[in-house]
Amino acid sequence: MEGIHYWIEKRAQIAPNKLALIGENDQVTYKQMSENINVIAQCLQERLLLKKGDRLGLLLPNGIDYMMILFAAAKIGSIVVPLNTRLTAAELAFQLNDSQTAAIIIGKEFEDLGKQLIDRTKITSVMWHDGGLKALLEQVQTNRSEETSLQDVDGSTPFIICYTSGTTGRPKGAVLTQENMFWNALNNQLSLDITSNDVTLTLLPLFHIGGIGLFSLPVLFMGGTVIIPSKFDTSQVLKLIEQYRITLIMGVPTIHDSIRKDPNFDNTDLTSVRWFYSGGAPCPLELISFFIEKGLPFGQGFGMTETSPTVFLQTKDHYLESKGSIGKAAMFTDIRVVDHSGKDVAPGEVGELWIKGPNIFKEYWNLPKETAASFQDGWFLTGDLVKKDKDGFVYIAGRKKEMIISGGENIYPLEIEQVIAKLDQVHETAVIGVSDEIWGEVPIAIVSLQKGATLTKNAIQVHCQQYLAKYKVPKDIQFVSVLPKNATGKIDKALIKKQFARG
């Protein structure tokens, strides 16, 4: 199977003048995109000295230049490490050191953060990017040959390492191949009937697999058009929908909620949109019903970083009758719902979700034991709890893991607990998620202090801000004399959630 750069090269032959990417100040046809990818690929080889298998960090805002860098890296077989711009220097430095990334492209917006990363890592090649496609192309023009030198790049070549926080507190790098991207594109195309006539608006960040796989790459695979604003702004979103007759919009629930609350929502022509689609966090039924009652198709899906990301999708034939579900498994993805012994449960019963398919990630970077523990007989064990009704529609029932999902961002309690534990005055702590009307869930910390300690809520939150992204900092601190324990002496989080989960 060819690498994903082939998609763009082939589209450049089939429909050279078709618009491929539209940014805030730039746009390119498929022919221009293919030519630009080749120029950027040359730069990655010659200026950043990248070879097949080398890792490339990207600390950039959304934009069509970001997308072309992704394809350029894929063309030469380098592996992209997309960096979450909301994380701290300490968090990002861990990812860069763990992946042994030696080259990085840094946007001017993140100059201070970028300098900290250079100081904290073994990065040897740096390219500072002033923003926008024109600026990028001016930077990368070099004495180049007419064609990029390829190094046996095919579908099995790793494409990206996306870091996902682990329940052990140690972030894990999920390695996704170019072939994973192909199967994800095909799964989305077959479920949502994506064609070359589709125009999608990429609102999710490109440092997330959601921004890449939903629906940017699937639409490019089919020869459609992808619009990528640099940031999310509801008034701009509504203008873009009308201007470009957008057909597909993917977002987390908070994005869709913001769009519907914009003062211009009712005055915007939304007739071109054939799908508002939600994922990343449970979507309130009230929000789903709002769009559907307006005559706007609204679907839900489910995915994970490790699955590229699509697993479940609702289709046009069933989204009304299965409102509240995540749909059925995509065409080339198989699932099982099993009990604690690995036996399939009956319809209506809750069990753990297991997944198998060519969209499943290759491995966790340099973690063979964790990779092996995540599979059983070829099935990927998600740790998520679901139930399937008699018609095959699947519903999220909870999470076996303790992950908190806040506004589409994954938060793992142990990571926060370990940061709080750095404070000498803290005896024990437990972090849980509580319901929040805006973000779905937010983290709070239950803390017991050492005898005589006078630590305050504000002091703990300020301490956390030094080590954690803003959305991970506990929104509240509750002090208790003793944390409850279970029979084995472990902190009883189930009891804590019963006591504090209502906020």
C-alpha positions as CSV (number, residue, x, y, z in Angstrom):
1,M,0.0,0.0,0.0
2,E,1.3,3.5,-0.9
3,G,2.0,6.1,1.7
4,I,-0.6,8.8,2.3
5,H,1.3,11.4,0.2
6,Y,0.1,9.4,-2.8
7,W,-3.4,10.6,-2.1
8,I,-2.5,14.2,-2.9
9,E,-0.2,13.3,-5.8
10,K,-3.0,11.3,-7.4
11,R,-5.6,14.0,-6.8
12,A,-3.3,16.5,-8.3
13,Q,-3.4,14.4,-11.5
14,I,-7.2,13.7,-11.4
15,A,-8.4,17.2,-10.4
16,P,-5.5,19.6,-10.3
17,N,-7.6,22.8,-10.0
18,K,-9.9,21.5,-7.3
19,L,-9.5,23.4,-4.0
20,A,-7.9,21.2,-1.4
21,L,-7.2,23.5,1.6
22,I,-8.5,26.9,2.6
23,G,-6.9,28.8,5.4
24,E,-7.6,32.3,6.8
25,N,-5.3,34.0,4.3
26,D,-4.3,31.2,1.8
27,Q,-5.8,28.5,-0.3
28,V,-4.3,25.8,-2.5
29,T,-5.5,23.5,-5.2
30,Y,-4.6,19.8,-5.2
31,K,-1.8,20.6,-7.7
32,Q,-0.4,23.4,-5.6
33,M,-0.7,21.2,-2.5
34,S,1.2,18.4,-4.1
35,E,4.0,20.8,-5.3
36,N,4.2,22.5,-1.8
37,I,4.4,19.2,0.0
38,N,7.4,18.3,-2.2
39,V,9.2,21.6,-1.4
40,I,8.5,21.2,2.3
41,A,9.7,17.6,2.3
42,Q,13.0,18.7,0.7
43,C,13.4,21.2,3.5
44,L,12.7,18.6,6.2
45,Q,15.5,16.5,4.7
46,E,18.0,19.2,4.0
47,R,17.5,21.8,6.7
48,L,16.3,19.6,9.6
49,L,18.3,16.6,8.4
50,L,15.3,14.3,8.8
51,K,15.4,10.7,7.6
52,K,12.9,7.9,7.6
53,G,11.9,7.1,11.1
54,D,13.3,10.3,12.6
55,R,10.8,12.2,14.8
56,L,9.6,15.7,14.1
57,G,7.9,17.8,16.8
58,L,5.3,20.3,15.8
59,L,4.4,23.2,18.1
60,L,2.1,25.1,15.8
61,P,-1.4,26.6,15.6
62,N,-4.0,25.1,13.2
63,G,-3.5,26.1,9.6
64,I,-3.1,24.7,6.1
65,D,0.7,24.9,6.6
66,Y,0.3,22.4,9.5
67,M,-1.5,20.0,7.3
68,M,1.1,20.2,4.5
69,I,3.9,19.6,7.0
70,L,2.1,16.5,8.1
71,F,2.0,15.2,4.5
72,A,5.6,16.3,3.8
73,A,6.8,14.3,6.8
74,A,4.8,11.3,5.7
75,K,6.3,11.5,2.3
76,I,9.9,11.1,3.6
77,G,8.8,8.6,6.3
78,S,9.5,10.8,9.3
79,I,7.3,10.5,12.3
80,V,5.4,13.6,13.5
81,V,5.0,14.2,17.3
82,P,2.1,16.7,17.4
83,L,2.5,18.8,20.6
84,N,-0.5,20.0,22.5
85,T,-0.1,23.7,22.8
86,R,-2.2,23.8,26.0
87,L,0.4,21.7,27.9
88,T,3.2,23.0,30.1
89,A,6.9,22.9,29.1
90,A,7.5,20.1,31.6
91,E,4.7,18.0,30.1
92,L,5.9,18.6,26.5
93,A,9.5,18.1,27.3
94,F,8.7,14.6,28.6
95,Q,7.0,13.7,25.3
96,L,10.0,15.0,23.2
97,N,12.6,13.2,25.4
98,D,10.6,10.0,25.5
99,S,10.2,10.0,21.7
100,Q,13.8,11.0,21.2
101,T,12.7,13.9,19.0
102,A,15.7,15.8,17.7
103,A,13.9,18.2,15.2
104,I,11.1,20.7,15.8
105,I,9.1,23.4,14.0
106,I,7.9,26.1,16.4
107,G,5.3,28.8,15.6
108,K,6.0,32.4,16.6
109,E,3.0,32.3,18.9
110,F,4.8,29.8,21.1
111,E,8.3,31.3,21.2
112,D,8.7,31.3,25.0
113,L,7.4,27.8,25.3
114,G,9.6,26.7,22.4
115,K,12.7,28.1,24.0
116,Q,12.0,26.3,27.2
117,L,11.6,23.0,25.3
118,I,14.9,23.5,23.5
119,D,16.6,24.0,27.0
120,R,14.9,20.9,28.5
121,T,15.4,18.4,25.6
122,K,18.0,17.1,23.2
123,I,16.6,18.9,20.2
124,T,19.4,19.7,17.7
125,S,17.4,21.0,14.7
126,V,15.0,23.9,15.0
127,M,12.9,25.8,12.5
128,W,11.0,28.9,13.7
129,H,7.8,29.5,11.7
130,D,6.4,33.0,11.4
131,G,2.9,31.7,10.4
132,G,1.0,31.2,7.2
133,L,1.6,29.3,4.1
134,K,3.5,32.1,2.3
135,A,5.9,32.5,5.1
136,L,6.5,28.8,5.3
137,L,7.2,28.5,1.6
138,E,9.6,31.4,1.7
139,Q,11.5,29.7,4.6
140,V,11.7,26.3,3.0
141,Q,12.9,27.3,-0.5
142,T,16.3,25.8,-0.9
143,N,18.6,24.5,-3.6
144,R,16.5,21.5,-4.1
145,S,16.2,18.7,-6.6
146,E,13.0,18.4,-8.6
147,E,11.8,15.4,-6.7
148,T,12.0,14.4,-3.0
149,S,14.1,11.3,-2.3
150,L,11.8,8.7,-0.9
151,Q,13.0,5.9,1.4
152,D,10.7,2.9,0.9
153,V,7.7,4.7,2.4
154,D,4.5,2.6,2.4
155,G,1.4,2.0,4.5
156,S,3.3,0.2,7.3
157,T,5.5,3.3,7.9
158,P,4.7,5.1,11.2
159,F,3.0,8.4,10.7
160,I,2.6,10.0,14.1
161,I,3.2,9.5,17.8
162,C,0.2,10.9,19.7
163,Y,0.7,11.0,23.4
164,T,-2.2,9.9,25.6
165,S,-2.0,10.2,29.4
166,G,-1.9,6.8,31.0
167,T,-3.7,5.6,34.2
168,T,-0.2,5.0,35.6
169,G,0.5,8.7,35.3
170,R,3.1,8.2,32.6
171,P,1.9,9.5,29.2
172,K,2.2,6.9,26.5
173,G,3.0,7.5,22.8
174,A,0.5,5.7,20.5
175,V,2.2,5.0,17.2
176,L,-0.2,5.3,14.3
177,T,0.9,4.2,10.8
178,Q,0.1,5.6,7.4
179,E,-2.0,2.5,6.8
180,N,-4.0,3.3,10.0
181,M,-4.9,6.7,8.4
182,F,-6.1,4.9,5.2
183,W,-8.4,2.6,7.0
184,N,-9.8,5.4,9.2
185,A,-10.5,7.5,6.1
186,L,-12.3,4.5,4.5
187,N,-14.3,3.9,7.6
188,N,-15.5,7.5,7.7
189,Q,-16.1,7.6,4.0
190,L,-18.3,4.5,4.0
191,S,-20.3,5.5,7.1
192,L,-20.9,9.2,6.3
193,D,-20.9,8.9,2.4
194,I,-18.1,11.4,2.1
195,T,-17.4,12.4,-1.5
196,S,-15.3,14.9,-3.5
197,N,-18.2,17.4,-3.1
198,D,-17.8,17.6,0.6
199,V,-16.4,20.6,2.4
200,T,-15.4,20.1,6.0
201,L,-14.5,22.7,8.7
202,T,-11.7,21.6,10.9
203,L,-12.4,23.0,14.4
204,L,-10.5,20.4,16.5
205,P,-6.8,21.0,17.0
206,L,-4.4,19.3,14.6
207,F,-2.3,18.2,17.6
208,H,-5.2,15.8,18.4
209,I,-5.9,12.7,16.4
210,G,-9.5,14.1,16.1
211,G,-8.3,17.1,14.2
212,I,-6.4,15.0,11.8
213,G,-8.8,12.0,11.4
214,L,-12.2,13.8,11.8
215,F,-12.7,14.7,9.0
216,S,-9.6,16.3,7.5
217,L,-7.8,13.3,6.1
218,P,-10.9,11.4,5.1
219,V,-12.1,14.4,3.1
220,L,-8.7,14.8,1.4
221,F,-8.7,11.1,0.7
222,M,-12.0,11.6,-1.2
223,G,-10.8,14.7,-3.0
224,G,-13.0,17.2,-1.1
225,T,-12.1,20.5,0.5
226,V,-10.8,21.2,4.0
227,I,-11.1,24.6,5.7
228,I,-8.8,25.2,8.6
229,P,-9.2,28.4,10.7
230,S,-6.4,29.1,13.2
231,K,-8.7,29.2,16.1
232,F,-12.3,28.6,17.1
233,D,-14.6,31.5,16.9
234,T,-18.4,31.0,16.6
235,S,-19.1,34.1,14.6
236,Q,-16.4,33.1,12.1
237,V,-17.7,29.5,12.0
238,L,-21.1,30.7,11.0
239,K,-19.7,33.0,8.3
240,L,-17.6,30.2,6.9
241,I,-20.5,27.9,6.7
242,E,-22.4,30.3,4.5
243,Q,-19.4,31.5,2.5
244,Y,-18.1,28.0,1.5
245,R,-21.3,26.0,1.8
246,I,-19.8,23.7,4.4
247,T,-21.2,20.1,4.6
248,L,-19.4,18.5,7.5
249,I,-18.7,19.9,10.9
250,M,-17.0,17.9,13.6
251,G,-16.7,19.1,17.2
252,V,-16.8,18.2,20.9
253,P,-20.1,19.1,22.7
254,T,-18.8,22.4,24.0
255,I,-18.1,23.5,20.4
256,H,-21.6,22.7,19.2
257,D,-23.1,24.3,22.3
258,S,-21.1,27.5,21.6
259,I,-22.2,27.6,17.9
260,R,-25.9,27.3,18.8
261,K,-25.7,30.1,21.4
262,D,-24.1,32.5,18.9
263,P,-26.5,35.5,18.4
264,N,-26.3,34.9,14.6
265,F,-27.2,31.2,14.7
266,D,-30.8,31.6,13.7
267,N,-30.0,34.1,10.9
268,T,-27.3,31.9,9.3
269,D,-28.1,29.7,6.3
270,L,-27.2,26.2,7.5
271,T,-28.9,24.3,4.6
272,S,-25.6,23.1,3.2
273,V,-24.6,21.2,6.4
274,R,-25.5,17.6,6.1
275,W,-23.8,16.6,9.3
276,F,-23.1,18.3,12.6
277,Y,-21.0,15.6,14.3
278,S,-20.0,15.2,17.9
279,G,-17.3,13.1,19.8
280,G,-14.6,13.3,22.4
281,A,-17.1,13.5,25.3
282,P,-20.6,12.4,26.1
283,C,-23.1,14.7,24.4
284,P,-26.2,15.9,26.3
285,L,-29.5,14.7,24.8
286,E,-30.8,18.2,25.1
287,L,-28.0,19.5,22.8
288,I,-28.6,16.7,20.3
289,S,-32.4,17.4,20.3
290,F,-31.8,21.1,19.7
291,F,-30.1,20.5,16.4
292,I,-32.4,17.8,15.2
293,E,-35.5,19.8,16.0
294,K,-34.0,22.6,13.8
295,G,-33.9,20.1,11.0
296,L,-30.1,19.8,11.2
297,P,-28.7,16.2,11.2
298,F,-26.6,15.7,14.3
299,G,-24.7,12.5,14.8
300,Q,-22.5,11.0,17.5
301,G,-19.5,8.7,17.3
302,F,-16.8,7.2,19.4
303,G,-13.1,6.9,18.9
304,M,-9.7,6.8,20.6
305,T,-6.2,8.0,19.9
306,E,-5.3,4.3,19.6
307,T,-7.9,3.7,16.9
308,S,-7.0,6.5,14.5
309,P,-9.6,7.5,15.9
310,T,-12.9,6.2,14.5
311,V,-14.6,3.2,16.0
312,F,-18.4,4.0,16.0
313,L,-20.5,6.3,13.9
314,Q,-24.2,7.0,13.5
315,T,-25.4,7.0,9.9
316,K,-28.0,9.0,8.0
317,D,-30.3,6.0,8.2
318,H,-30.3,5.6,11.9
319,Y,-29.3,8.8,13.7
320,L,-32.9,9.7,14.6
321,E,-33.8,6.3,16.0
322,S,-30.6,5.8,17.9
323,K,-30.4,9.3,19.5
324,G,-28.0,9.2,22.4
325,S,-26.1,6.2,21.1
326,I,-22.6,6.2,19.5
327,G,-24.0,4.2,16.6
328,K,-22.5,1.0,15.3
329,A,-19.0,-0.1,14.6
330,A,-17.5,1.3,11.3
331,M,-17.2,-1.0,8.3
332,F,-13.7,-2.3,8.9
333,T,-13.8,-2.4,12.7
334,D,-15.1,-5.3,14.7
335,I,-16.1,-5.0,18.4
336,R,-16.9,-7.2,21.3
337,V,-18.6,-6.3,24.6
338,V,-17.3,-8.7,27.3
339,D,-17.5,-9.4,31.0
340,H,-14.5,-9.6,33.5
341,S,-13.7,-13.1,32.2
342,G,-13.7,-12.1,28.5
343,K,-17.0,-13.7,27.6
344,D,-19.5,-11.7,25.4
345,V,-22.3,-10.2,27.4
346,A,-26.0,-10.3,26.4
347,P,-27.7,-7.3,24.7
348,G,-28.5,-4.6,27.2
349,E,-25.8,-5.7,29.6
350,V,-22.7,-3.5,30.4
351,G,-19.3,-4.9,29.5
352,E,-15.8,-3.7,28.5
353,L,-15.4,-2.7,24.9
354,W,-12.8,-4.7,22.8
355,I,-11.9,-3.6,19.3
356,K,-10.1,-5.2,16.3
357,G,-9.3,-3.8,12.9
358,P,-6.7,-2.3,10.6
359,N,-7.2,1.1,12.2
360,I,-5.7,0.0,15.5
361,F,-2.4,1.5,16.5
362,K,0.9,-0.3,16.0
363,E,2.3,0.0,19.5
364,Y,3.0,2.3,22.5
365,W,6.4,3.9,21.8
366,N,9.1,2.0,23.6
367,L,6.6,0.3,25.9
368,P,6.4,-3.4,24.8
369,K,4.9,-4.6,28.1
370,E,2.2,-2.0,28.1
371,T,1.5,-2.7,24.4
372,A,1.2,-6.5,25.0
373,A,-1.0,-5.9,28.1
374,S,-3.4,-3.8,25.9
375,F,-4.2,-6.8,23.6
376,Q,-5.8,-10.2,24.0
377,D,-5.9,-12.6,21.1
378,G,-5.6,-9.7,18.7
379,W,-8.3,-7.6,20.4
380,F,-7.5,-4.1,21.8
381,L,-8.8,-3.8,25.3
382,T,-10.2,-0.3,25.7
383,G,-11.1,-0.2,29.4
384,D,-14.3,1.6,28.4
385,L,-17.7,0.3,29.5
386,V,-20.6,0.1,27.0
387,K,-23.8,-1.7,26.3
388,K,-25.3,-2.8,23.1
389,D,-29.1,-2.9,22.5
390,K,-31.0,-5.6,20.6
391,D,-30.6,-3.7,17.3
392,G,-26.8,-3.4,17.7
393,F,-26.6,0.3,18.7
394,V,-24.0,0.9,21.3
395,Y,-24.2,3.3,24.3
396,I,-21.4,4.5,26.6
397,A,-22.1,3.2,30.1
398,G,-19.0,4.5,31.9
399,R,-15.3,4.2,32.1
400,K,-13.4,1.3,33.6
401,K,-10.5,3.6,33.8
402,E,-10.7,6.7,35.9
403,M,-10.2,9.1,33.1
404,I,-12.0,12.4,33.2
405,I,-13.2,14.0,30.0
406,S,-13.4,17.7,30.2
407,G,-14.4,19.6,27.1
408,G,-13.0,16.8,24.9
409,E,-9.7,16.7,26.7
410,N,-8.6,13.5,28.6
411,I,-7.5,14.0,32.2
412,Y,-6.1,11.2,34.3
413,P,-6.4,11.6,38.1
414,L,-3.1,10.0,39.0
415,E,-1.1,12.6,37.0
416,I,-2.7,15.4,39.1
417,E,-2.4,13.4,42.3
418,Q,1.3,12.9,41.7
419,V,1.8,16.7,41.3
420,I,-0.1,17.5,44.5
421,A,1.9,14.9,46.3
422,K,5.0,16.9,45.7
423,L,3.8,19.3,48.4
424,D,5.4,18.3,51.7
425,Q,2.3,19.4,53.7
426,V,0.1,17.0,51.8
427,H,-0.6,13.6,53.4
428,E,-2.9,12.0,50.8
429,T,-5.0,13.1,47.9
430,A,-7.5,11.6,45.5
431,V,-8.7,13.3,42.3
432,I,-12.1,12.6,40.8
433,G,-14.3,14.1,38.1
434,V,-17.5,16.0,38.9
435,S,-20.3,17.1,36.6
436,D,-20.0,20.5,35.0
437,E,-22.7,22.2,32.8
438,I,-20.1,23.7,30.5
439,W,-17.3,21.1,30.2
440,G,-19.1,17.9,31.0
441,E,-16.7,17.1,33.8
442,V,-14.0,18.9,35.7
443,P,-11.4,17.6,38.1
444,I,-11.5,18.2,41.9
445,A,-9.1,17.1,44.5
446,I,-9.9,15.6,47.9
447,V,-6.9,16.3,50.2
448,S,-5.8,15.3,53.7
449,L,-2.9,17.3,55.2
450,Q,0.0,16.5,57.4
451,K,-0.7,17.2,61.1
452,G,-0.3,20.9,61.8
453,A,-0.2,21.9,58.1
454,T,-2.0,25.1,57.0
455,L,-1.9,24.7,53.2
456,T,-4.7,26.5,51.4
457,K,-6.8,25.7,48.4
458,N,-5.2,28.6,46.4
459,A,-1.7,27.4,47.2
460,I,-2.4,23.9,45.9
461,Q,-3.9,25.3,42.7
462,V,-1.0,27.7,42.1
463,H,1.4,24.8,42.7
464,C,-0.5,22.7,40.1
465,Q,-0.3,25.5,37.5
466,Q,3.5,25.1,37.4
467,Y,3.2,21.5,36.3
468,L,-0.1,21.0,34.6
469,A,-2.1,22.5,31.8
470,K,-4.9,24.8,32.9
471,Y,-7.7,22.3,32.2
472,K,-6.0,19.7,34.4
473,V,-5.7,22.0,37.5
474,P,-8.4,21.0,40.0
475,K,-11.3,23.4,39.9
476,D,-11.9,22.8,43.6
477,I,-10.0,21.4,46.6
478,Q,-11.9,19.7,49.4
479,F,-10.0,19.1,52.7
480,V,-10.7,16.1,54.8
481,S,-9.0,14.7,57.9
482,V,-8.8,11.2,56.5
483,L,-9.4,9.7,53.1
484,P,-11.6,6.6,53.2
485,K,-9.9,3.3,52.6
486,N,-11.2,-0.1,51.4
487,A,-10.6,-3.5,52.9
488,T,-7.1,-3.7,51.4
489,G,-6.0,-0.3,52.6
490,K,-6.3,1.4,49.3
491,I,-8.1,4.8,48.9
492,D,-11.7,4.1,48.3
493,K,-12.4,6.2,45.2
494,A,-15.9,4.7,44.7
495,L,-16.9,6.0,48.1
496,I,-15.2,9.4,47.5
497,K,-17.2,9.8,44.3
498,K,-20.4,9.1,46.1
499,Q,-19.6,11.7,48.6
500,F,-18.2,14.4,46.3
501,A,-19.3,13.7,42.7
502,R,-22.2,16.2,42.9
503,G,-19.6,19.0,43.3
